[in-house]
Amino acid sequence: MDMKLLAVFNEIYQTRNVSRAADNLGLPQTSVSLALGRLRRLFNDPLFVRTGAGMLPTPRAAMLVPQLRQALELLQSATQQPSEFDPASSSRSFRIAMTDISHLEFLPALVNKVAKAAPDVRIEVLRITAETPKLLESGGADLAIGYMPELEAGFYQQRLFDDGFACVVRRQHPRIDRNLTESRFKSEPHVVLTAPGTGNEIVEHELKRRGAQRKVALSLPTLPGVGNLLANTDLIATVPNRVAQTLVKIARVKALAPPYRFPVFSIKQHWHERYQHDPANRWLRSTVAELVL
């Protein structure tokens, strides 16, 4: 049984005529006749008998009408769902996994943009963890945003922008003015951010490659609060450029070029192939992309 057979059954029942049923369905008459033959074999019943009043249903066909019509309506409903997502009328909840950097970079702008376009849409932010790939696959998360090399394989992705690194210190640092020399970089105490997405492994790899070593005085697993920390200590933090620019705006700190050329890295949004064509997910991805592209 398939949708075509259900449609043929319903049309013959309504028109009492094979030729007219074929015209209404946009099918050759031979196709409708073959479909009727399949229906007769499936139900082991003539179903429709030719009379002077047309093709009249047998008792078996009359009994099947309510059930087959219901099945046809369900199939039509399932296959004719609207393919568009209307953010203005939606009350959907989106779950976005973000790194701490993404909180700082995207969240305020994303909330403001969504509030204008989709006032009833709700956003739930998740932390990036080892479970994030499984959440993307299962639908427990709609998107993951940030620097996440572990998601490079097996997921769809879109590069939002490339970033480099800057060093951040308090404005009135007693030993660092406008330039950060290599010797000062090595001798001053550093705070290392180990939170996912901060790119610390890139910095560490490059320093090791150069045979350079910094004096780590503090390690932090999160990014929030680092601006206040730097503003009230003599610590140096090596962070992505955009993070440095934000810290300069919200804390009494300054951003300086590092004494080494660190590799750039890409901030991306990631999603699972199951949701590649989902209209709501596509709207969310385009909304995120519009913030930076």
Backbone bond lengths (Angstrom), bond angles and torsions (degrees), N, CA, C in turn:
res aa  C-N    CA-C-N  psi(-1)  N-CA   C-N-CA  omega(-1)  CA-C   N-CA-C  phi
1 M - - - 1.460 - - 1.524 108.67 -
2 D 1.327 116.55 131.46 1.454 120.63 175.27 1.523 108.79 -138.37
3 M 1.301 114.97 176.95 1.465 120.32 -174.90 1.524 111.86 -62.78
4 K 1.333 117.26 -35.01 1.459 120.67 -179.94 1.528 111.02 -63.04
5 L 1.335 116.74 -42.64 1.461 120.10 179.39 1.520 111.17 -65.39
6 L 1.341 116.62 -39.90 1.459 119.83 177.81 1.522 111.16 -62.38
7 A 1.332 116.12 -41.64 1.465 120.08 179.80 1.527 111.16 -65.69
8 V 1.331 117.07 -39.74 1.462 120.71 178.36 1.527 110.65 -63.92
9 F 1.307 116.54 -46.10 1.469 120.76 178.51 1.527 110.29 -56.82
10 N 1.322 117.01 -49.15 1.464 121.20 -176.65 1.520 111.94 -64.50
11 E 1.335 116.80 -38.89 1.468 119.71 -176.79 1.524 110.84 -72.01
12 I 1.335 118.19 -40.07 1.476 120.09 177.03 1.522 109.75 -64.75
13 Y 1.314 117.70 -38.75 1.466 120.63 179.20 1.531 110.33 -62.72
14 Q 1.339 116.36 -38.80 1.461 119.49 -177.23 1.528 112.45 -77.21
15 T 1.342 117.15 -38.98 1.471 120.44 -174.19 1.516 113.67 -94.04
16 R 1.351 116.73 -21.34 1.476 122.10 -175.83 1.522 111.69 59.46
17 N 1.351 115.67 24.93 1.456 119.53 -175.09 1.534 109.07 -151.57
18 V 1.344 116.64 126.01 1.448 120.84 -178.34 1.525 111.43 -67.42
19 S 1.338 117.24 -43.01 1.468 120.87 -178.91 1.525 111.08 -63.33
20 R 1.344 116.44 -44.70 1.456 119.91 -178.90 1.535 110.24 -67.99
21 A 1.318 117.09 -36.54 1.457 120.33 177.08 1.529 110.70 -61.87
22 A 1.352 115.42 -40.70 1.456 119.63 178.69 1.525 111.25 -63.66
23 D 1.326 116.94 -42.32 1.466 120.82 179.06 1.529 110.77 -62.40
24 N 1.320 116.16 -45.01 1.469 119.97 -178.27 1.532 112.16 -64.95
25 L 1.332 115.44 -32.55 1.462 119.88 -179.56 1.519 113.23 -87.45
26 G 1.339 116.81 -9.51 1.454 120.59 -177.63 1.511 112.59 70.58
27 L 1.355 116.25 33.20 1.457 121.54 -178.50 1.514 110.40 -120.67
28 P 1.334 117.63 154.05 1.468 119.71 172.26 1.534 109.96 -62.81
29 Q 1.340 115.53 149.11 1.462 118.84 -179.14 1.527 110.92 -61.06
30 T 1.343 116.29 -34.48 1.470 118.94 -179.41 1.536 110.74 -63.67
31 S 1.340 117.60 -35.67 1.468 120.66 178.83 1.523 110.95 -65.45
32 V 1.351 116.00 -39.64 1.466 119.81 178.99 1.528 109.97 -68.34
33 S 1.328 116.69 -39.93 1.470 119.92 178.59 1.527 110.77 -63.83
34 L 1.340 116.75 -41.28 1.468 120.13 177.38 1.522 111.41 -64.75
35 A 1.332 116.09 -39.44 1.459 119.94 178.74 1.521 110.59 -65.04
36 L 1.341 116.51 -39.75 1.464 119.47 177.88 1.531 110.24 -64.09
37 G 1.329 116.30 -37.04 1.453 119.57 176.43 1.529 111.64 -62.34
38 R 1.325 117.21 -40.62 1.466 120.58 178.12 1.524 110.94 -65.10
39 L 1.330 115.85 -40.74 1.467 119.83 178.63 1.524 110.97 -61.91
40 R 1.325 116.05 -41.68 1.465 120.09 -179.74 1.526 111.16 -62.94
41 R 1.339 115.46 -38.39 1.457 118.41 178.63 1.533 111.53 -71.35
42 L 1.309 116.25 -37.66 1.458 120.11 -179.97 1.530 111.79 -62.32
43 F 1.332 115.34 -41.88 1.469 119.35 -175.59 1.534 113.01 -100.50
44 N 1.347 114.99 -0.62 1.467 118.79 178.96 1.529 111.05 52.74
45 D 1.349 114.72 46.44 1.465 120.85 -176.80 1.525 108.16 -156.83
46 P 1.339 118.32 146.32 1.477 120.01 178.84 1.523 112.77 -62.28
47 L 1.317 117.11 -29.10 1.462 124.46 179.04 1.529 113.50 67.14
48 F 1.319 118.37 -53.66 1.464 122.04 178.62 1.531 108.29 -131.65
49 V 1.351 115.31 130.83 1.468 121.70 -176.76 1.520 108.33 -118.66
50 R 1.367 114.96 133.57 1.457 119.68 -179.00 1.529 109.97 -72.84
51 T 1.345 115.22 127.13 1.475 121.97 177.33 1.521 108.54 -136.20
52 G 1.329 115.85 178.04 1.459 119.10 177.43 1.507 112.32 -64.81
53 A 1.313 117.92 -20.43 1.462 122.57 179.34 1.526 111.85 -96.41
54 G 1.317 116.87 8.39 1.455 120.29 179.67 1.517 111.62 109.03
55 M 1.333 116.67 -166.72 1.460 122.56 179.79 1.527 108.93 -82.25
56 L 1.326 116.00 99.68 1.453 120.10 -176.81 1.524 110.91 -92.78
57 P 1.341 117.03 143.06 1.461 120.25 -178.18 1.527 112.06 -73.46
58 T 1.299 114.56 145.97 1.468 120.29 172.88 1.528 108.47 -77.99
59 P 1.331 118.15 167.19 1.473 118.92 176.00 1.526 112.86 -55.27
60 R 1.332 115.69 -36.80 1.471 119.55 178.94 1.522 110.53 -63.46
61 A 1.355 118.01 -42.72 1.455 122.03 178.95 1.523 111.10 -65.14
62 A 1.337 116.07 -42.40 1.458 119.63 179.48 1.527 111.36 -60.91
63 M 1.336 116.09 -36.06 1.458 120.49 179.34 1.532 111.14 -70.19
64 L 1.343 116.34 -31.67 1.455 120.62 -177.66 1.532 113.69 -79.39
65 V 1.323 117.22 -20.34 1.465 120.80 -172.38 1.527 113.35 -52.13
66 P 1.350 120.62 -53.27 1.470 119.12 -176.90 1.529 113.09 -60.51
67 Q 1.345 116.85 -40.62 1.465 119.80 -177.46 1.530 111.81 -69.90
68 L 1.352 115.70 -44.86 1.462 118.56 -178.36 1.524 111.98 -69.09
69 R 1.330 117.04 -34.03 1.463 119.44 176.88 1.530 110.88 -66.22
70 Q 1.327 114.77 -39.92 1.454 118.59 178.19 1.534 110.51 -63.53
71 A 1.326 116.71 -42.36 1.461 120.66 178.09 1.521 110.85 -62.85
72 L 1.340 116.71 -41.58 1.463 120.99 179.17 1.524 111.00 -63.34
73 E 1.325 116.61 -42.88 1.467 120.44 -179.91 1.531 111.08 -63.98
74 L 1.346 115.76 -39.47 1.459 119.32 179.08 1.529 111.32 -65.11
75 L 1.328 115.81 -42.96 1.463 119.81 179.34 1.522 111.00 -65.46
76 Q 1.331 116.63 -41.74 1.459 119.80 178.84 1.520 111.01 -64.31
77 S 1.326 115.76 -39.83 1.460 119.93 178.91 1.520 111.00 -63.46
78 A 1.345 115.39 -41.09 1.467 119.67 -178.32 1.520 112.00 -68.66
79 T 1.338 116.98 -35.53 1.466 120.38 -175.86 1.518 113.05 -91.52
80 Q 1.309 117.61 -7.63 1.463 120.43 -178.56 1.520 111.53 -118.29
81 Q 1.348 116.08 28.87 1.448 119.64 176.22 1.530 108.75 -64.26
82 P 1.328 117.97 146.17 1.468 119.90 177.89 1.529 110.08 -58.05
83 S 1.313 116.05 134.14 1.463 120.62 -177.97 1.519 112.11 -89.24
84 E 1.324 117.18 -1.47 1.457 120.79 -178.11 1.522 110.78 -107.41
85 F 1.311 115.23 155.41 1.461 121.98 176.10 1.515 107.54 -113.14
86 D 1.324 116.58 124.67 1.461 121.11 -179.14 1.525 108.98 -102.43
87 P 1.312 118.00 98.03 1.471 119.89 -176.80 1.526 113.12 -62.62
88 A 1.325 116.76 -31.88 1.459 119.87 -176.26 1.525 112.65 -64.14
89 S 1.345 116.81 -28.79 1.463 119.91 -177.24 1.532 112.52 -109.72
90 S 1.321 117.31 -1.94 1.458 120.54 -175.46 1.532 111.45 -81.94
91 S 1.321 115.69 146.95 1.464 121.88 173.33 1.529 109.92 -119.93
92 R 1.319 115.30 26.72 1.457 120.92 -176.94 1.523 111.37 -68.23
93 S 1.317 115.34 152.05 1.462 122.19 175.04 1.528 108.76 -107.65
94 F 1.337 116.82 124.89 1.457 122.48 177.89 1.527 109.21 -105.15
95 R 1.323 115.13 138.73 1.461 120.78 177.52 1.528 108.34 -112.73
96 I 1.339 115.77 120.44 1.464 121.54 -175.90 1.521 109.11 -120.99
97 A 1.334 115.99 122.40 1.464 120.84 175.10 1.529 108.08 -85.73
98 M 1.320 116.48 128.97 1.461 120.78 -175.42 1.520 110.92 -134.84
99 T 1.311 115.30 148.48 1.455 120.90 168.02 1.528 108.38 -79.25
100 D 1.331 116.60 166.73 1.468 119.93 177.47 1.526 111.35 -58.80
101 I 1.329 115.93 -35.79 1.462 119.52 179.00 1.522 110.55 -63.13
102 S 1.325 116.77 -39.91 1.462 120.39 179.13 1.523 110.95 -64.79
103 H 1.349 116.69 -35.50 1.468 119.51 174.70 1.526 109.16 -56.23
104 L 1.307 114.73 -46.99 1.458 120.73 -176.15 1.522 111.23 -70.38
105 E 1.333 116.35 -39.49 1.454 121.29 -173.89 1.523 113.22 -81.73
106 F 1.342 116.07 -51.47 1.460 120.68 -166.54 1.522 115.46 -100.21
107 L 1.310 116.38 -34.87 1.453 119.10 -165.25 1.531 114.56 -57.19
108 P 1.338 119.57 -51.10 1.469 117.75 -179.93 1.528 113.00 -58.92
109 A 1.334 116.40 -45.63 1.468 119.65 -179.14 1.526 111.32 -66.61
110 L 1.342 116.74 -38.23 1.462 120.32 179.84 1.519 111.12 -65.62
111 V 1.326 116.77 -44.25 1.467 120.38 179.37 1.521 110.63 -60.24
112 N 1.317 117.58 -44.18 1.468 120.83 -179.94 1.524 111.76 -64.86
113 K 1.325 116.46 -40.72 1.461 120.23 -177.93 1.527 111.08 -68.40
114 V 1.334 116.37 -43.32 1.460 120.61 179.75 1.523 110.41 -66.38
115 A 1.327 117.25 -37.99 1.466 120.67 -179.21 1.523 111.80 -59.90
116 K 1.335 116.66 -33.59 1.463 120.13 179.88 1.523 112.11 -78.22
117 A 1.332 116.40 -43.29 1.470 120.58 -174.57 1.521 113.04 -85.44
118 A 1.325 117.17 -31.03 1.473 121.34 -174.20 1.528 109.27 -142.36
119 P 1.332 117.68 76.36 1.469 120.91 -171.97 1.520 115.33 -61.68
120 D 1.345 117.91 -23.39 1.463 120.25 -178.62 1.525 113.34 -100.10
121 V 1.324 116.55 0.24 1.470 120.12 177.71 1.523 109.49 -77.35
122 R 1.320 115.72 139.84 1.467 121.87 -178.90 1.523 109.36 -112.72
123 I 1.322 116.66 139.80 1.469 122.08 177.92 1.522 109.10 -115.47
124 E 1.319 115.23 129.97 1.455 121.28 175.24 1.526 107.66 -116.83
125 V 1.309 116.63 122.80 1.467 121.61 -177.48 1.522 109.53 -95.32
126 L 1.331 115.80 131.20 1.458 122.93 178.15 1.525 109.49 -112.45
127 R 1.323 116.09 152.79 1.457 119.95 175.29 1.530 109.68 -80.98
128 I 1.305 116.21 150.42 1.455 121.32 174.04 1.527 108.68 -75.31
129 T 1.316 116.71 122.04 1.465 122.03 178.76 1.522 108.81 -137.35
130 A 1.318 115.82 -178.04 1.464 120.60 176.77 1.522 111.48 -65.65
131 E 1.342 117.16 -18.44 1.459 121.45 -179.27 1.526 113.08 -87.09
132 T 1.323 117.61 -6.36 1.468 120.39 -176.14 1.527 113.46 -57.29
133 P 1.345 120.41 -43.90 1.469 118.67 177.58 1.530 113.02 -58.57
134 K 1.324 117.20 -41.01 1.468 120.28 179.11 1.524 111.11 -66.30
135 L 1.329 116.92 -36.92 1.464 120.23 178.79 1.525 111.03 -65.97
136 L 1.327 116.93 -39.22 1.462 120.03 177.37 1.524 110.73 -64.31
137 E 1.311 116.36 -39.40 1.460 121.21 -178.94 1.525 111.86 -69.10
138 S 1.316 116.79 -40.23 1.461 120.74 -175.78 1.523 113.17 -83.78
139 G 1.337 117.40 -13.95 1.457 120.19 -175.05 1.510 112.29 94.17
140 G 1.345 117.56 2.83 1.453 120.99 176.07 1.515 112.51 -68.67
141 A 1.331 116.40 -17.44 1.470 122.68 173.62 1.521 107.41 -138.60
142 D 1.327 116.61 138.46 1.465 120.64 -179.69 1.520 111.71 -85.43
143 L 1.330 116.38 -37.47 1.460 121.69 -177.40 1.519 109.69 -143.77
144 A 1.322 115.75 158.07 1.461 121.95 167.92 1.523 106.59 -129.82
145 I 1.327 117.06 129.42 1.462 121.54 -173.71 1.516 109.88 -124.55
146 G 1.329 116.09 131.48 1.456 120.42 175.54 1.515 111.45 143.39
147 Y 1.320 115.29 -167.20 1.465 121.46 174.51 1.525 106.73 -91.68
148 M 1.342 115.88 104.13 1.463 121.94 -175.17 1.525 109.81 -137.48
149 P 1.325 117.38 79.90 1.470 119.47 -177.82 1.518 112.83 -60.93
150 E 1.344 118.00 -21.76 1.463 120.14 178.88 1.527 112.75 -68.42
151 L 1.343 116.93 -13.78 1.458 120.65 178.94 1.523 112.28 -103.85
152 E 1.314 116.81 9.01 1.466 120.06 -177.76 1.520 111.99 -63.49
153 A 1.336 117.25 -34.56 1.467 120.66 -178.14 1.527 109.93 -106.82
154 G 1.324 115.80 137.76 1.457 120.37 174.48 1.506 115.12 91.92
155 F 1.337 118.08 -2.26 1.453 120.77 -179.54 1.524 110.07 -134.43
156 Y 1.322 114.75 149.70 1.463 118.58 170.58 1.525 107.91 -69.36
157 Q 1.319 116.28 149.69 1.462 119.64 -178.29 1.516 110.22 -151.60
158 Q 1.303 114.91 154.63 1.463 121.79 175.14 1.517 108.44 -135.80
159 R 1.317 115.99 125.87 1.464 120.03 177.95 1.520 108.91 -74.23
160 L 1.320 115.72 126.97 1.455 121.15 179.06 1.523 111.26 -92.47
161 F 1.327 116.71 -45.73 1.460 120.44 175.33 1.523 109.36 -168.26
162 D 1.324 116.03 162.06 1.459 122.38 174.46 1.522 108.96 -99.73
163 D 1.312 115.70 151.25 1.461 119.54 -178.76 1.519 109.80 -141.50
164 G 1.299 115.43 156.42 1.450 122.34 174.48 1.513 109.95 -118.00
165 F 1.339 117.12 -152.19 1.467 120.20 -175.85 1.523 110.92 -129.29
166 A 1.318 114.40 152.84 1.462 122.24 173.74 1.526 107.96 -138.51
167 C 1.314 115.32 158.62 1.461 120.64 175.65 1.527 108.62 -104.13
168 V 1.321 115.73 136.47 1.467 121.32 -176.62 1.520 109.42 -120.31
169 V 1.346 115.47 132.00 1.472 122.31 176.57 1.528 107.99 -139.42
170 R 1.322 116.81 167.80 1.468 119.01 178.91 1.529 109.98 -68.81
171 R 1.323 116.46 152.70 1.458 121.65 -173.29 1.531 112.26 -60.89
172 Q 1.297 116.54 -38.26 1.466 120.13 -176.80 1.531 111.14 -101.49
173 H 1.315 115.73 38.44 1.471 118.77 179.68 1.535 109.18 -59.65
174 P 1.315 117.66 130.64 1.483 119.86 -173.22 1.517 114.61 -68.55
175 R 1.319 118.26 -20.59 1.476 119.43 -174.55 1.528 113.48 -122.70
176 I 1.318 117.85 -4.59 1.466 120.72 -178.37 1.526 108.32 -123.76
177 D 1.324 115.60 120.31 1.466 120.05 -178.68 1.525 110.00 -103.05
178 R 1.314 118.00 -105.59 1.467 121.13 -176.69 1.515 113.10 -95.87
179 N 1.309 115.97 -19.52 1.462 119.67 -177.80 1.524 110.02 -125.39
180 L 1.327 114.91 143.42 1.457 120.81 176.87 1.524 107.56 -109.85
181 T 1.311 116.07 108.38 1.460 120.06 -178.74 1.526 110.71 -80.79
182 E 1.314 115.03 164.92 1.458 120.38 179.85 1.525 110.75 -63.66
183 S 1.317 116.85 -41.94 1.459 119.51 -178.99 1.530 111.15 -66.39
184 R 1.332 117.02 -37.96 1.454 119.82 179.20 1.525 110.46 -70.61
185 F 1.316 116.43 -36.05 1.468 120.74 176.93 1.523 110.30 -59.96
186 K 1.319 116.80 -38.86 1.470 120.92 -178.03 1.529 112.39 -76.40
187 S 1.324 116.86 -32.15 1.468 119.29 -172.59 1.529 113.76 -90.94
188 E 1.322 117.63 -26.27 1.472 120.50 -178.23 1.533 110.91 -78.74
189 P 1.353 118.17 151.18 1.471 121.04 178.49 1.533 111.39 -72.92
190 H 1.306 115.69 143.34 1.462 122.05 -177.70 1.523 110.95 -117.67
191 V 1.325 115.53 150.61 1.455 122.07 165.66 1.525 106.68 -107.35
192 V 1.321 116.79 128.55 1.457 122.57 -178.37 1.524 108.83 -106.11
193 L 1.318 115.88 127.39 1.465 121.66 179.14 1.520 108.74 -95.30
194 T 1.306 115.86 113.98 1.464 120.68 -177.63 1.518 112.51 -97.24
195 A 1.332 118.45 4.52 1.464 121.58 -179.41 1.528 110.11 -62.89
196 P 1.343 117.73 145.48 1.468 120.35 177.44 1.527 111.11 -56.79
197 G 1.324 115.54 139.94 1.457 120.77 175.40 1.503 115.48 89.29
198 T 1.333 118.30 -4.18 1.464 119.52 -178.78 1.524 112.46 -82.74
199 G 1.325 116.35 -10.47 1.462 119.96 178.21 1.513 113.67 75.88
200 N 1.335 117.58 16.36 1.462 119.60 -177.20 1.523 112.18 -60.11
201 E 1.358 115.99 -34.16 1.465 118.30 -179.83 1.527 111.68 -65.02
202 I 1.332 116.82 -29.23 1.465 120.40 176.50 1.527 109.73 -66.40
203 V 1.330 115.54 -45.22 1.467 120.88 179.45 1.531 110.44 -62.47
204 E 1.327 115.90 -47.01 1.465 120.05 -179.13 1.524 111.78 -61.24
205 H 1.335 115.64 -41.87 1.471 119.51 -179.12 1.526 110.79 -64.13
206 E 1.330 116.69 -41.82 1.461 119.59 -178.49 1.523 111.45 -69.39
207 L 1.334 117.09 -39.28 1.460 119.82 177.83 1.528 111.06 -64.05
208 K 1.323 115.52 -40.27 1.466 119.32 178.11 1.516 111.15 -65.45
209 R 1.343 115.79 -39.75 1.466 119.62 179.08 1.522 111.33 -62.05
210 R 1.342 116.22 -34.80 1.461 120.95 -179.16 1.533 112.63 -86.26
211 G 1.330 116.10 -6.72 1.454 118.97 -177.52 1.509 112.37 73.94
212 A 1.338 117.77 20.02 1.460 122.62 179.97 1.526 109.47 -96.51
213 Q 1.328 115.89 149.40 1.462 119.74 -179.31 1.520 109.12 -136.95
214 R 1.336 115.84 130.03 1.461 119.73 177.24 1.535 109.77 -101.11
215 K 1.319 115.58 158.18 1.459 121.34 -178.62 1.536 108.56 -92.22
216 V 1.316 116.64 102.16 1.463 121.07 -177.24 1.522 109.33 -86.25
217 A 1.339 115.40 117.05 1.463 120.95 179.33 1.519 112.15 -99.13
218 L 1.344 116.63 -23.25 1.465 120.06 -175.57 1.520 109.23 -152.42
219 S 1.336 116.13 139.85 1.468 121.98 172.79 1.517 108.40 -117.30
220 L 1.327 116.44 135.07 1.462 121.55 -179.56 1.522 110.07 -122.34
221 P 1.344 118.21 134.95 1.462 120.34 179.34 1.518 113.31 -86.81
222 T 1.341 117.02 -7.05 1.464 120.32 -178.50 1.517 109.82 -133.64
223 L 1.329 115.62 159.81 1.464 121.48 -179.49 1.524 113.52 -91.56
224 P 1.350 119.53 -39.80 1.468 119.53 -178.41 1.533 112.26 -55.49
225 G 1.313 115.37 136.68 1.461 120.60 179.72 1.508 114.49 94.47
226 V 1.334 117.03 -9.59 1.467 118.47 -176.61 1.526 111.30 -69.17
227 G 1.336 117.51 -29.27 1.464 119.87 178.49 1.508 111.97 -62.21
228 N 1.323 116.72 -46.67 1.461 121.08 178.07 1.521 111.24 -65.25
229 L 1.331 116.32 -37.78 1.467 121.06 178.11 1.520 110.74 -60.60
230 L 1.329 116.65 -49.06 1.463 120.54 -178.40 1.522 111.60 -65.92
231 A 1.340 116.86 -36.37 1.458 120.86 -177.93 1.521 112.19 -67.32
232 N 1.320 117.46 -18.76 1.462 120.68 -175.48 1.523 113.69 -118.63
233 T 1.328 116.94 14.15 1.465 121.79 176.82 1.524 108.70 -140.37
234 D 1.326 116.01 178.44 1.468 120.85 175.93 1.526 111.27 -100.91
235 L 1.310 117.03 18.02 1.463 121.02 -177.88 1.529 111.33 -72.52
236 I 1.333 115.19 154.84 1.467 123.56 172.79 1.529 107.71 -111.61
237 A 1.326 115.98 137.03 1.468 120.60 173.76 1.517 108.61 -122.33
238 T 1.328 116.97 131.17 1.461 121.72 174.63 1.526 106.98 -100.94
239 V 1.326 115.58 111.73 1.472 121.67 -172.20 1.524 109.61 -132.67
240 P 1.347 117.69 164.67 1.466 119.62 175.35 1.530 111.69 -57.77
241 N 1.327 115.81 148.87 1.469 121.36 -175.63 1.523 113.00 -53.28
242 R 1.320 116.50 -44.72 1.469 119.09 -176.54 1.521 111.36 -67.29
243 V 1.309 116.34 -34.22 1.460 119.76 175.65 1.525 109.39 -65.30
244 A 1.322 116.29 -42.86 1.463 120.94 179.17 1.527 110.77 -59.27
245 Q 1.337 116.79 -42.72 1.468 120.44 179.65 1.520 111.49 -63.64
246 T 1.330 116.47 -38.19 1.462 120.26 178.50 1.519 110.68 -68.58
247 L 1.338 117.27 -41.65 1.462 120.84 179.31 1.528 111.28 -62.35
248 V 1.314 116.72 -36.46 1.471 120.83 178.40 1.530 110.08 -62.57
249 K 1.341 116.45 -34.66 1.468 120.59 -178.67 1.527 112.53 -74.97
250 I 1.328 117.14 -31.78 1.464 119.42 -170.93 1.523 113.82 -107.21
251 A 1.332 118.19 -7.51 1.467 120.47 -178.10 1.526 110.11 -141.60
252 R 1.314 116.39 164.16 1.472 121.56 -178.90 1.524 109.19 -82.34
253 V 1.318 115.48 68.44 1.467 121.04 -178.15 1.526 109.18 -133.53
254 K 1.308 115.36 167.23 1.459 121.11 175.79 1.521 109.03 -131.62
255 A 1.320 116.25 152.69 1.465 122.85 -179.57 1.520 109.61 -108.00
256 L 1.316 115.47 134.61 1.464 121.52 -178.47 1.531 110.08 -128.57
257 A 1.316 115.05 153.46 1.462 119.25 175.80 1.523 109.44 -70.28
258 P 1.332 117.94 135.67 1.469 120.32 177.99 1.534 110.25 -68.01
259 P 1.302 117.22 156.95 1.468 119.84 178.54 1.529 112.52 -75.97
260 Y 1.329 117.01 -8.19 1.463 121.78 178.58 1.534 109.08 -120.19
261 R 1.327 115.56 152.64 1.467 120.47 175.82 1.531 108.08 -89.96
262 F 1.327 115.40 104.10 1.459 120.30 178.44 1.532 110.17 -87.60
263 P 1.330 117.90 146.69 1.473 120.52 178.90 1.524 111.67 -61.94
264 V 1.322 115.87 150.65 1.465 120.51 174.28 1.531 108.85 -81.34
265 F 1.311 116.17 162.60 1.460 121.44 177.38 1.527 108.30 -141.89
266 S 1.328 116.39 166.01 1.464 121.06 -174.53 1.522 111.82 -110.75
267 I 1.318 115.24 134.19 1.466 122.23 169.82 1.527 106.61 -91.77
268 K 1.334 116.35 126.44 1.463 120.66 -175.30 1.523 110.68 -132.28
269 Q 1.325 114.74 162.77 1.453 119.82 166.44 1.530 107.48 -110.26
270 H 1.332 115.80 140.01 1.455 122.71 -173.98 1.525 109.42 -123.77
271 W 1.343 115.93 144.02 1.459 120.81 175.41 1.521 109.04 -150.65
272 H 1.337 115.95 161.60 1.458 120.62 -177.24 1.525 109.95 -85.88
273 E 1.332 115.88 152.24 1.464 120.49 -177.69 1.523 112.91 -61.73
274 R 1.343 117.88 -22.99 1.465 120.36 178.50 1.524 110.98 -60.90
275 Y 1.326 117.34 -26.77 1.465 121.07 -174.59 1.531 112.29 -111.16
276 Q 1.324 115.12 15.71 1.460 119.65 179.78 1.523 112.08 -58.41
277 H 1.340 117.62 -39.35 1.466 120.98 -175.91 1.525 113.00 -107.03
278 D 1.318 117.62 7.22 1.464 120.29 178.99 1.534 109.27 -69.52
279 P 1.343 118.38 122.42 1.473 120.36 -175.51 1.528 113.62 -58.15
280 A 1.336 117.24 -39.87 1.458 119.55 -179.09 1.523 111.05 -67.07
281 N 1.335 116.56 -42.12 1.451 120.24 179.34 1.524 110.60 -66.15
282 R 1.320 116.31 -37.78 1.469 119.97 178.49 1.522 110.42 -63.60
283 W 1.343 116.84 -39.80 1.466 120.09 177.73 1.520 110.53 -63.09
284 L 1.327 116.50 -43.94 1.461 120.56 179.68 1.523 110.88 -61.54
285 R 1.334 116.90 -44.85 1.465 120.05 -179.82 1.528 111.57 -62.98
286 S 1.318 116.60 -41.38 1.457 119.01 -179.39 1.527 110.91 -68.35
287 T 1.335 116.39 -34.14 1.465 120.37 177.80 1.515 110.06 -64.18
288 V 1.322 117.79 -43.63 1.461 121.93 178.33 1.536 109.71 -63.79
289 A 1.329 115.76 -45.57 1.471 119.95 -176.97 1.517 111.64 -62.62
290 E 1.332 117.09 -36.84 1.476 120.64 -179.28 1.518 112.77 -64.07
291 L 1.313 116.84 -20.03 1.463 119.61 -179.77 1.520 112.26 -71.15
292 V 1.322 116.39 -24.76 1.477 118.55 -173.23 1.516 113.40 -128.31
293 L 1.343 119.12 -21.43 1.468 120.26 -174.50 1.518 110.87 -92.48
